């Protein structure tokens, strides 16, 4: 393994190290049946005190990154923080084997070289290292749709006062739910959210509405509007089961104006999934669920034109592709190797 190593406060760079097939097999996340686990990429960095591993399905816009920090010596005790170069900290959980955390590669993040910073203390001595890695561009789909502006297509069309009141109430409930920071509940077990992962609308796909109106038999072009899909839509028939992606606590489970029957699960450390348009909700707020539990049924409630499941994954307020977490070799307290 080649290293370029400098002392505290200077740049440390390490080439990615090949990981043995045995280690990959040992770290496979358990998933529901009929699922072919995609491969994932690994980046490894070292200091005198720690080895740092970054895992991602792909180090690209809109994906989840899983972090492990493993001490070289079990006697090393310190405060640690990992952050991206925009100074956003990563929530870390401590285990017998070391530390783990997750962060998001924002879909709007400019591709190119980024920095991860590791800070800790040995005794009273502060240590700080910078690790460069590259984020590649994701080719998110873009479509164009002509939209004639009229009474029902104009997004500014006034709504009934009771509907407006309901929308405001829903917004407040969602704001409260997503502001929560719960304890880490993730285990090394994840689940498919549906029996069949057939994507009908991909993550971060954009639809550009080319708006126009007709006046005096003439077409008048209006400013276009873009709508970005902040999740994925999975095919399903009304009544098909919806599964929890991972362990967590249900913090919101009720009908909303836009989302229909909505379930929000807090997995801890600002990691949350939410499930929209369900025909029925089978869990309640405060309930602890595990990966693979049936939490609802596919439907078309809320603003929806046909039965499907909309699934989103949010990490510290950033939307990421929810399926990008499934390949990751998450380690928990049950593994101390």
N, C-alpha and C positions, 0 to 999 in steps of 0.2 A: 504494500500500500504506500503510495507516494504522499508525502505531506509537505506543505509549506507552512512552517510554524514560526510565529513570532511571540514575544512576551506580551504581558498584559497591555490592553488598550490598542494594540495594532491588529491589522487584518490577518486573519487566519483562514486559509483556504485549503480544502482537502478534496481530492478527486473522489468521485463516487466509487464506492467499493462494491464489488460483486458480492451478493449474498448467496450462500449455498442453498441448493434445492431443499435440503433438510430443514433449514431454518424457515424457508417459505412454507413448507408443509406443516411445520409445528405451529405456525402463526395464523393458519387459515381461520377466518371467521365462520362460525357455523350459521348456515342459512337454511331456509325452507327448501323442500325438495324441488326438483326440476329447475335448477338454477345453475348455469355455468358461470363460475366466478371469473370475472375479468382479471387481467394482470394489473400490476401496479408498479409505479416507479419509486425508486429509493434514492435519497441523498444522505450522505453520512459526513459528519464533521467531528473533530476531536479537539479537546483541550487537554491539559495535563490532568484535569480533575473529572472531566465528563466526556462521554460519547453522545452525540446528538444525531438522531435519525429522523428524517422527514419522509413521510409516505404520502403518495397521492396517486389516484388512478392515472392522472396526468397532471404535470405541473403547468396548468393552463388556466385561463380566465374561467371563473365560475365553478371551480372545483374545491373540494375539501382537502385540507392538509392535516395529517395526523402526526403528532410530535411525540417522540420518546427521548427522555434525558436520563442516561444511565451513569451513575457515579463510578469512577475507577476504583474508589476505595469506599467501603461502607461507612467509614468514620467521617466522611465529608458531610458536614451539615451546613446549610446556608440558605439565605433568601435568594430566590432565583426569579428571573423574569425573562421571557422571550418576547420579542416584539418585532413587527415588520418595520421597514424604514420610515413609515409614517407615524411611528411611535404609538401604535395601537398594541396594548399588552395582550398576551394570550393567557387565558385562565388555565392554571396547572393543578393537577391533583397528585398527591403523594401516595406512593405504594412502597411495599418492602423492596421492590426491585429498582425503584427510581421514580420518575415523574412522567406524566403524560398530559397532552392537551391537544386542542384542535384549533385551527384558524381557517378563515375563508380567503380564497383568492377571488377578490371581487370581480364580477363579470365586466365591470367598467374599468378595471385596473389596466393601465397601459402595459402592453407586453414588453419584455426586456429584462435586464438584470435588476434584481431586488436584493435587499439585505435582511437577514435575520440577525438580531442582536441577542446575545446571551450575557446576562449580568448576574453575578453572584459574589459572595464573600468567602474567603478562606481565613478563618480567625477574624481579624478586623481589617483585613486587606481586601479592597474591592477589586474585582476582576471584570473585564468587559471584552468581549470578542464579537467580531462581525463576520458573518458568513454569507457570501454571495451565492445566489442561485437565480436561474432564469425562469420567467413565466412566458409561455408561448401563447399565441393568439388562438382563440376558439372561434370557429366559423358558425356563429349563431344565425339561424335562418331568418331571412327578411322577405316579406311578401307585400304586395301592393293591392289595395282594394279601392275602387271608385265608390264614393259615398255621396248620394244626393241628399243634401241637407233639407229636412222638412220637419214637420211637427214631432215625429217620433225618432228621427235620426239625430236631431240636434241635442248634443249632450248638455246644453245649457237650458233645455226645456224644464220649466218649473214643475216640481213634484208636489203632490198633496202634502199638506202640513203635517199630517200624522205620519206619513212616510218619512218626511224629513226628520221628524223627531226620533223615529225608530232608527234611522241611519246614524244620527248623532249618538244615540245610546249604544249602538253596536260599536261605533268607533271608540268610545270611551272604554268599553269592556275589553276590546282588543288591545288598546294602548296600555291598559293596566296589566294585562296578561303578558305582553311582550316586553314589559319593563322589568319583569321579575328576574332574579338571579338565584336559582335553586341549587341544591347540592348535586354533585356529580353522581348520576345513577347509571351511566352507560356500562355495559358489560361487553365481553368478547362475543356476544351473540346478537346478530342482527337478523332482520327478516325482510323478505319481499313484502311490499305493501299490498300487492294483488297476486292472485294465483298466476296470472299471465302478465308479463311486463310488456304490453303492447302500447307504445307511446303514440298518441294521436296529436299531441301538441308539445314540441320539445321545450326544454328549458331555455329561457331568455330569447325565444323567438319573437320577432317584432313584426307587427302588421302596421303598415303605413296607410292611413286613410286619406286618399286624395279627394278632398271635399269640394263640392260644387253645388250651386243652386241655379235654378232656371228662372229668369226674369225677362218678360217680354219675348218669350220664345228663344232667348239666348242663354247659352251656358256661361256662367260666371264662376271662375275658379276661386276657391277660398284657401286660406292657409291649411296645409296638411296637418294631420295629427298622428302621432305614433303611440301605439299601445304595445308594451313589452310584457311578455308572459313570465311572471316571476315564480315559476314552478314547472311541473310537468303534468300533462293530462294522460291518464291511463285508461285504456278501453275497458268497458265493463257493462254488463246488463243490470237493469234495476234489480236490486236485491242481492247481487254478488257480494261476497265478504270483503271487508277492508281490514287489513292487518296493521298493527303497530310496528313501525320500522325498528324501534329499539325500546329498551326499558325506560320508564319515566313516570312522571305524575301528570295525570290529566288536570289541566288548569282552566280549561274552558270547553264546554260541551253543550252548545245550544244553537238555536236558529239565529242566523244573521241575515241582513238584507241582501247583500251581494253574494256572500259565501254559502247561503243556505244553511243546512245542518253542518256546523263546523265543530271540529275537535282539535284542540291544541294540546300537545304533550310537551312538557318540560323535561328534558333529559339531563339538565344540570349544566352549570358553568356557561349559561347563556346560549345553550344549544336547544333548539325547539323544532318540532315538526308540526305541520297542521294539514288537516284533511277536510276538503270542501265538497259541497253539493251532495252530501250523503242523503239517502232516502230515509235512513233512521240512524240514531246514535245509540250505541249499546253500552256506553260508559258514562260516568258522571264526574264532575269536578271533585278533586281530592282523591280519586281512585288511582292506585298504583297498578301499572300495566307492564307486561313483559313483551319482548320482541316476539311477534307471531300471534299475539292475542287478537281475537276478533273484536274490533272496537266499533264497527258500524257496517252499513250496507251501502253499496253504490246507488246513487240516485241522480236526480237532475234538479235539486232544490236551489233556491236563490236565483241568481242571474246565470242561467244555463239553458242550452237549447236541446241537450240530449244527455242521457245517463253516462256518467264517467266519474273518475276520481281525479280531483286536482290535489296534488301533493306538493308541499313546499318544505324546504329545510333552511333554517335561519341560524347563522352562527354570529353571535354578538351583533345582531341587527343587519347582517349582510346575507342576502339570498344566494344560495349555491345550488347546484344540481343535486337533488336529493339522492339520486342513484350513485353519485360519485363516492358516497361513504361505504357502499356495500363491499368493495374489494379490499378495504383497508384492514391490516392485521392488528386490530385493536387488542391490547393486552390489559387485563384487569388484575384484581387482587388474587384471582385463582391461579395466576401464573407468576412465579417468582424466579424463573430461569433467566 
